Amino acid sequence: MAKRAARRRRSRWSSRRRCSRWSGPTMQHMVGSGDAEMVRSHARSGVKPLSSQGACKAAPCLFCCADYGFLPVASLGINYGQVGSNLPPPDKVLGLLSSLKITKAKIYDTNPQILTTFANSNVELIVTVENQMLAVVMDPQQALQWVTTHIKPYFPATKITEISVGNEVFTDDDTSLIGYLVPAMVSIHGALVQLGLDKYIHVSTPNSLAILQESFPPSAGSFKSQVSATMSQYLQFLANTGSPFWINAYPYFAYKGAPNNVSLDYVLFNKNPGMVDPYTKLHYDNMLYAQVDAVVYAMFRLGYSGIEVRVSETGWPSKGDPDETGATPANAAVYNRNLLRRQMRNEGTPLRPNTKLEVYLFALFNEDMKPGPTSERNYGLFQPDGTIAYNVGLSALSTTSSTSSSSSSASIFLTSSADKVKS
């Protein structure tokens, strides 16, 4: 029971629920063709059938092209959660990632079995100091002990590239964690310096979009006043160490919260008129990029302009409760397919078009032990037993793969829903 409780504590269902606030244009923001304009919402039932949107017509497949070749993808990672009762062992997961050509993954702990198994592979790992440890690793000696125990024995054979200190700390129910965050980050970084690892391993933390007071239009982005003091200290740390700002961004929640006012095409990256920020005149054709740029502007308002923003989590549930509008396999497939298409182009956001947006999909597996609404157990590309959760259908992308950069770091492909990770 203790083990199960510990695993449940790694679940972020309540955190993600808290970031379900609306963060984009509604129908009330439509003002005419010269300014911000939003398309009308799709019906609640979802989008067109996948077959009409370029889905594979052959056997169901995930991230594949018509001849089952490989599609290069830049700056793409995936979240490897472990809150499941029958997940494949780490060696099978590594084999799955290798077959998908995914070379970046994030875990929510420092599971020694994973760290050992991933040694001498080409997968870069982000590991996590769990929230309940922040008060402990504030102490520099405890931080040194933590790094010596959880990082040093595995590095560099295991390509640990970053330590996430906590997860969504600024919006956690335990508000005392905010005071621990920056001291814990400073102590962990100091331990890395002492061990000569700071040149290889960054220190940061993922944040919920609920840290924003304003997010629409993007140029109005600002942090909530109750976190601004600690946020300034956190941003100073990132600036001093050259570490990125990570955001967990879920356009799904905006649609779920106001399906009659939010354009489904806009949140799914489908073709739509989009909106124009009335102050910057920048055009946005999807919500994710608008959310990211709102974070950039929020940092601007605190005096920080050179910090890179990356997406630590984004995804779409393939199943939900009756009141979880939009949580369908069709929408999940469209969201992830269109996001991958953007990644293939090495796109930046309208505000930072020349900086590739690094994105980590949530998630690799459906995690059946998570509490909360049904959607929380259905974000995965795969079922816990390793079968494909739904058909993303990327055959149409084969015609655009030539536009990808030669420096792409990942490729994804799978052939059939009958394929399974073998235990």
C-alpha positions as CSV (number, residue, x, y, z in Angstrom):
1,M,0.0,0.0,0.0
2,A,2.8,2.4,0.8
3,K,4.3,1.7,-2.6
4,R,1.0,2.4,-4.3
5,A,0.5,5.6,-2.3
6,A,4.0,6.8,-3.4
7,R,3.1,6.1,-7.0
8,R,-0.2,8.0,-6.7
9,R,1.7,11.0,-5.4
10,R,3.5,11.2,-8.7
11,S,0.1,11.7,-10.4
12,R,-0.5,15.3,-11.5
13,W,-4.2,15.0,-12.2
14,S,-5.2,17.7,-9.8
15,S,-2.4,20.0,-11.0
16,R,-3.5,19.7,-14.6
17,R,-7.1,20.3,-13.6
18,R,-6.0,23.6,-12.1
19,C,-4.6,24.8,-15.3
20,S,-7.9,24.3,-17.1
21,R,-8.6,28.1,-17.0
22,W,-9.3,29.7,-20.4
23,S,-6.2,31.1,-22.0
24,G,-7.2,32.2,-25.4
25,P,-9.8,34.1,-27.5
26,T,-13.5,33.5,-27.1
27,M,-16.3,34.6,-29.4
28,Q,-16.6,37.8,-27.3
29,H,-13.1,38.7,-28.7
30,M,-14.2,38.7,-32.3
31,V,-13.9,42.2,-33.6
32,G,-13.7,42.0,-37.4
33,S,-11.3,41.2,-40.2
34,G,-8.8,43.9,-39.4
35,D,-8.1,42.8,-35.9
36,A,-8.4,39.5,-33.9
37,E,-10.8,37.1,-35.5
38,M,-11.8,33.7,-34.3
39,V,-13.6,31.0,-36.3
40,R,-16.8,29.6,-34.9
41,S,-16.6,26.5,-32.7
42,H,-17.1,23.1,-34.2
43,A,-20.0,21.0,-32.9
44,R,-19.3,19.3,-29.6
45,S,-19.1,15.9,-31.3
46,G,-15.6,16.7,-32.6
47,V,-13.9,16.9,-36.0
48,K,-14.2,15.2,-39.4
49,P,-13.4,11.5,-39.6
50,L,-9.8,10.8,-39.8
51,S,-10.1,9.4,-43.2
52,S,-11.0,12.8,-44.5
53,Q,-8.0,14.4,-42.8
54,G,-5.2,12.5,-44.3
55,A,-5.3,9.5,-42.0
56,C,-3.7,6.2,-43.0
57,K,-6.1,4.0,-44.9
58,A,-4.0,0.9,-44.4
59,A,-3.8,-1.0,-41.1
60,P,-4.0,1.4,-38.1
61,C,-0.7,3.0,-37.5
62,L,0.9,5.6,-35.3
63,F,3.2,8.3,-36.6
64,C,3.8,6.6,-39.9
65,C,4.0,7.5,-43.6
66,A,2.3,5.6,-46.4
67,D,5.2,3.2,-47.0
68,Y,6.0,2.8,-43.3
69,G,9.2,4.8,-43.6
70,F,10.6,7.2,-41.0
71,L,9.6,10.8,-40.6
72,P,12.2,13.2,-39.0
73,V,11.0,15.2,-36.1
74,A,13.0,18.0,-34.4
75,S,12.9,19.0,-30.8
76,L,10.4,16.4,-29.7
77,G,10.3,14.4,-26.5
78,I,7.8,12.3,-24.6
79,N,6.7,12.0,-21.0
80,Y,7.2,8.5,-19.6
81,G,4.9,8.3,-16.6
82,Q,4.8,5.2,-14.3
83,V,1.5,5.4,-12.5
84,G,0.2,2.2,-14.1
85,S,-0.4,-1.3,-12.9
86,N,0.8,-3.3,-15.9
87,L,3.3,-1.1,-17.7
88,P,6.1,-2.8,-19.7
89,P,9.5,-3.0,-17.9
90,P,12.0,-0.3,-18.7
91,D,14.0,-2.5,-21.2
92,K,10.8,-3.0,-23.2
93,V,10.1,0.7,-23.0
94,L,13.6,1.6,-24.2
95,G,13.1,-0.8,-27.1
96,L,9.8,1.0,-27.9
97,L,11.4,4.4,-27.8
98,S,14.2,3.1,-30.0
99,S,11.8,1.7,-32.6
100,L,9.9,5.0,-32.6
101,K,13.3,6.9,-32.9
102,I,12.4,9.1,-29.9
103,T,15.6,10.3,-28.3
104,K,14.2,12.5,-25.5
105,A,12.1,11.5,-22.5
106,K,11.1,12.8,-19.1
107,I,10.4,10.8,-16.0
108,Y,8.8,12.0,-12.8
109,D,11.3,10.5,-10.4
110,T,14.8,9.0,-10.5
111,N,13.8,5.4,-10.8
112,P,17.1,3.5,-10.6
113,Q,15.8,0.7,-12.9
114,I,15.1,3.2,-15.6
115,L,18.3,5.0,-15.2
116,T,20.3,1.8,-15.3
117,T,18.4,0.4,-18.3
118,F,18.8,3.6,-20.3
119,A,22.5,3.6,-19.9
120,N,24.5,3.6,-23.2
121,S,21.4,4.3,-25.2
122,N,20.8,7.4,-27.3
123,V,17.8,8.6,-25.1
124,E,18.3,11.9,-23.3
125,L,16.5,11.9,-19.9
126,I,15.0,14.6,-17.8
127,V,14.6,13.4,-14.2
128,T,12.7,14.8,-11.3
129,V,13.2,15.7,-7.7
130,E,9.7,15.0,-6.3
131,N,7.8,17.7,-4.6
132,Q,8.0,16.1,-1.1
133,M,11.8,16.3,-1.3
134,L,12.1,20.1,-1.9
135,A,12.3,20.9,1.8
136,V,15.1,18.4,2.2
137,V,17.3,19.4,-0.7
138,M,17.1,23.1,0.3
139,D,20.0,22.1,2.5
140,P,23.2,22.2,0.3
141,Q,24.6,19.1,2.0
142,Q,21.3,17.2,1.5
143,A,21.3,18.4,-2.1
144,L,24.9,17.1,-2.6
145,Q,23.8,13.8,-1.1
146,W,20.8,13.6,-3.4
147,V,22.9,14.3,-6.6
148,T,25.6,11.9,-5.4
149,T,23.1,9.1,-4.9
150,H,20.6,9.7,-7.7
151,I,22.6,11.3,-10.5
152,K,26.4,10.7,-10.3
153,P,26.3,6.8,-10.4
154,Y,24.4,6.9,-13.7
155,F,26.0,9.8,-15.5
156,P,27.4,10.0,-18.2
157,A,26.4,6.5,-19.3
158,T,22.8,7.5,-18.9
159,K,22.3,10.8,-20.7
160,I,20.7,12.9,-18.0
161,T,20.3,16.4,-19.4
162,E,18.2,18.1,-16.8
163,I,16.9,17.9,-13.3
164,S,13.3,19.1,-12.8
165,V,13.1,20.3,-9.2
166,G,9.5,19.6,-8.4
167,N,6.5,19.7,-10.7
168,E,4.0,22.6,-10.9
169,V,5.2,23.9,-7.6
170,F,3.7,27.4,-8.0
171,T,0.2,26.0,-8.2
172,D,0.4,23.0,-5.8
173,D,-2.1,22.7,-3.1
174,D,0.8,22.8,-0.6
175,T,1.6,26.5,-0.8
176,S,4.7,26.1,1.4
177,L,6.5,24.5,-1.5
178,I,6.8,27.8,-3.3
179,G,9.2,29.0,-0.5
180,Y,11.3,25.9,-1.0
181,L,11.6,26.0,-4.7
182,V,14.4,28.4,-5.5
183,P,16.6,27.4,-2.5
184,A,16.2,23.8,-3.6
185,M,17.2,24.6,-7.2
186,V,20.2,26.7,-6.0
187,S,21.3,23.8,-3.8
188,I,20.9,21.2,-6.5
189,H,22.8,23.3,-9.0
190,G,25.5,24.0,-6.4
191,A,25.9,20.2,-6.0
192,L,26.2,19.8,-9.7
193,V,28.9,22.5,-9.7
194,Q,30.8,20.8,-6.9
195,L,30.7,17.5,-8.8
196,G,31.7,19.1,-12.1
197,L,28.3,18.2,-13.7
198,D,26.8,21.6,-14.2
199,K,28.1,22.0,-17.7
200,Y,26.0,19.0,-18.8
201,I,22.9,19.0,-16.6
202,H,20.5,21.9,-16.4
203,V,18.2,22.6,-13.4
204,S,14.6,24.0,-13.9
205,T,11.0,23.1,-13.0
206,P,7.8,22.6,-15.0
207,N,5.0,25.1,-14.5
208,S,1.3,25.0,-14.9
209,L,-0.3,27.6,-17.2
210,A,-2.3,28.6,-14.1
211,I,0.6,30.7,-13.0
212,L,-0.6,33.3,-15.5
213,Q,-3.0,36.1,-14.4
214,E,-3.6,37.1,-18.0
215,S,-2.9,35.1,-21.2
216,F,-5.1,36.7,-23.8
217,P,-4.0,38.3,-26.0
218,P,-0.5,36.9,-25.7
219,S,1.0,40.3,-25.4
220,A,-1.0,40.8,-22.2
221,G,0.6,37.8,-20.6
222,S,1.4,38.4,-16.9
223,F,2.1,36.2,-13.8
224,K,-0.3,36.1,-10.8
225,S,0.7,38.6,-8.2
226,Q,0.9,36.0,-5.5
227,V,3.8,34.2,-7.2
228,S,5.6,37.2,-8.7
229,A,8.2,37.6,-5.9
230,T,9.3,34.0,-6.1
231,M,8.9,34.0,-9.8
232,S,11.4,36.8,-10.1
233,Q,13.9,34.8,-8.1
234,Y,13.3,31.8,-10.2
235,L,13.7,33.7,-13.5
236,Q,17.0,35.2,-12.2
237,F,18.2,31.6,-11.5
238,L,17.3,30.5,-15.0
239,A,19.0,33.6,-16.5
240,N,22.2,33.0,-14.4
241,T,22.4,29.3,-15.3
242,G,21.2,29.4,-18.9
243,S,18.3,27.0,-18.1
244,P,14.9,27.0,-19.9
245,F,11.5,27.9,-18.6
246,W,9.2,24.9,-18.9
247,I,5.4,25.2,-19.2
248,N,2.7,22.5,-19.1
249,A,0.2,23.7,-21.7
250,Y,-3.0,21.9,-22.6
251,P,-5.3,23.7,-25.1
252,Y,-7.7,20.8,-24.5
253,F,-8.8,22.4,-21.2
254,A,-9.7,25.6,-22.8
255,Y,-12.0,23.8,-25.2
256,K,-13.4,21.6,-22.5
257,G,-14.2,24.6,-20.3
258,A,-16.0,26.6,-23.1
259,P,-16.8,24.3,-26.1
260,N,-19.4,26.8,-27.4
261,N,-17.0,29.7,-27.3
262,V,-13.6,28.1,-28.3
263,S,-12.8,27.1,-31.8
264,L,-12.0,23.4,-32.0
265,D,-10.0,24.0,-35.1
266,Y,-7.9,26.6,-33.3
267,V,-7.0,24.3,-30.5
268,L,-6.3,21.3,-32.7
269,F,-4.0,23.2,-35.1
270,N,-6.4,22.7,-38.0
271,K,-6.8,25.3,-40.7
272,N,-8.6,28.3,-39.3
273,P,-8.5,32.2,-39.6
274,G,-6.8,32.4,-36.2
275,M,-6.5,35.6,-34.3
276,V,-4.3,38.7,-34.4
277,D,-2.8,40.2,-31.3
278,P,-4.2,43.7,-31.4
279,Y,-1.1,45.2,-29.8
280,T,1.7,43.3,-31.6
281,K,-0.2,42.5,-34.8
282,L,1.2,39.0,-34.6
283,H,-1.0,36.3,-36.1
284,Y,-1.7,33.1,-34.2
285,D,-3.3,30.1,-35.9
286,N,-3.3,27.8,-32.8
287,M,-3.7,28.1,-29.1
288,L,-0.5,26.4,-28.0
289,Y,1.8,29.0,-29.6
290,A,-0.4,31.8,-28.1
291,Q,0.0,30.2,-24.6
292,V,3.8,29.9,-25.0
293,D,4.1,33.5,-26.1
294,A,1.9,34.7,-23.2
295,V,4.5,33.2,-20.9
296,V,7.3,35.0,-22.8
297,Y,5.5,38.3,-22.4
298,A,4.9,37.6,-18.7
299,M,8.7,37.2,-18.3
300,F,9.2,40.4,-20.2
301,R,7.1,42.2,-17.6
302,L,9.4,41.0,-14.9
303,G,12.4,42.2,-16.8
304,Y,13.6,38.9,-18.4
305,S,13.8,38.7,-22.2
306,G,16.4,36.0,-23.0
307,I,15.0,32.9,-21.4
308,E,13.9,30.1,-23.7
309,V,10.4,28.7,-23.1
310,R,9.8,25.0,-23.7
311,V,6.7,22.9,-23.4
312,S,7.2,20.2,-20.8
313,E,3.8,18.6,-21.3
314,T,1.1,18.9,-23.9
315,G,-1.4,16.4,-25.2
316,W,-5.1,15.5,-25.7
317,P,-7.1,12.7,-23.9
318,S,-8.6,10.0,-26.1
319,K,-11.4,9.2,-23.6
320,G,-13.2,11.1,-20.9
321,D,-16.3,11.3,-18.7
322,P,-19.6,12.5,-20.2
323,D,-18.8,16.1,-19.1
324,E,-15.3,16.0,-20.6
325,T,-16.2,17.5,-23.9
326,G,-13.8,16.8,-26.7
327,A,-12.0,13.9,-25.1
328,T,-12.2,11.5,-28.1
329,P,-9.7,9.4,-30.1
330,A,-10.4,11.5,-33.2
331,N,-9.5,14.7,-31.5
332,A,-6.5,13.2,-29.8
333,A,-5.2,11.9,-33.1
334,V,-5.7,15.2,-34.9
335,Y,-4.0,17.2,-32.1
336,N,-0.9,15.0,-31.9
337,R,-0.7,14.6,-35.7
338,N,-0.9,18.3,-36.3
339,L,1.6,19.0,-33.5
340,L,4.0,16.6,-35.0
341,R,3.6,18.3,-38.4
342,R,4.6,21.6,-36.8
343,Q,7.6,19.9,-35.2
344,M,8.7,18.5,-38.5
345,R,8.9,22.1,-39.8
346,N,11.1,23.1,-36.8
347,E,8.7,25.9,-36.1
348,G,9.0,28.7,-33.6
349,T,6.1,30.8,-32.2
350,P,5.1,34.0,-33.9
351,L,7.0,36.0,-31.3
352,R,10.2,33.8,-31.6
353,P,9.9,32.4,-35.1
354,N,13.6,31.5,-35.3
355,T,13.8,29.5,-32.1
356,K,12.5,25.9,-32.5
357,L,9.9,25.2,-29.9
358,E,10.9,22.1,-27.9
359,V,7.9,20.0,-26.9
360,Y,7.4,16.9,-24.8
361,L,4.2,15.0,-25.6
362,F,2.1,13.8,-22.7
363,A,2.2,10.8,-22.6
364,L,3.8,7.6,-23.7
365,F,1.3,5.3,-21.9
366,N,-2.2,5.5,-20.5
367,E,-1.7,5.2,-16.8
368,D,-4.5,3.2,-15.2
369,M,-3.7,3.9,-11.6
370,K,-4.2,7.7,-11.8
371,P,-7.1,9.1,-9.7
372,G,-9.5,11.7,-11.0
373,P,-11.6,12.0,-14.1
374,T,-11.4,9.4,-16.9
375,S,-9.3,11.6,-19.1
376,E,-6.4,11.5,-16.6
377,R,-6.0,7.8,-17.5
378,N,-6.2,8.3,-21.2
379,Y,-3.5,10.7,-22.5
380,G,-1.2,8.0,-23.7
381,L,-0.2,7.0,-27.2
382,F,-0.1,3.5,-26.0
383,Q,-2.2,1.3,-23.6
384,P,-0.4,0.1,-20.5
385,D,0.1,-3.3,-22.2
386,G,1.9,-1.7,-25.1
387,T,-0.9,-1.8,-27.7
388,I,-1.6,1.5,-29.6
389,A,-4.3,3.6,-28.0
390,Y,-5.5,5.2,-31.2
391,N,-4.5,5.8,-34.8
392,V,-2.7,9.1,-35.3
393,G,-2.5,8.5,-39.0
394,L,0.4,10.6,-40.4
395,S,0.6,9.2,-43.9
396,A,-0.1,12.7,-45.3
397,L,3.1,14.0,-43.7
398,S,5.3,11.9,-46.1
399,T,4.9,14.7,-48.6
400,T,6.2,17.3,-46.2
401,S,9.1,15.4,-44.7
402,S,11.5,17.0,-47.1
403,T,11.1,20.3,-45.4
404,S,12.5,19.0,-42.2
405,S,15.9,20.0,-40.9
406,S,18.9,17.7,-41.4
407,S,19.6,18.2,-37.7
408,S,16.3,16.6,-36.6
409,S,16.8,14.7,-33.4
410,A,13.9,12.3,-33.5
411,S,11.7,10.2,-35.8
412,I,8.5,8.4,-35.0
413,F,7.0,5.4,-36.7
414,L,4.8,2.5,-36.0
415,T,3.0,0.1,-38.3
416,S,0.0,-1.5,-36.8
417,S,-2.4,-1.4,-33.8
418,A,-1.7,-5.2,-33.5
419,D,1.9,-4.4,-32.7
420,K,2.6,-4.6,-29.0
421,V,5.4,-4.2,-26.6
422,K,6.2,-7.8,-25.6
423,S,6.8,-8.4,-21.9
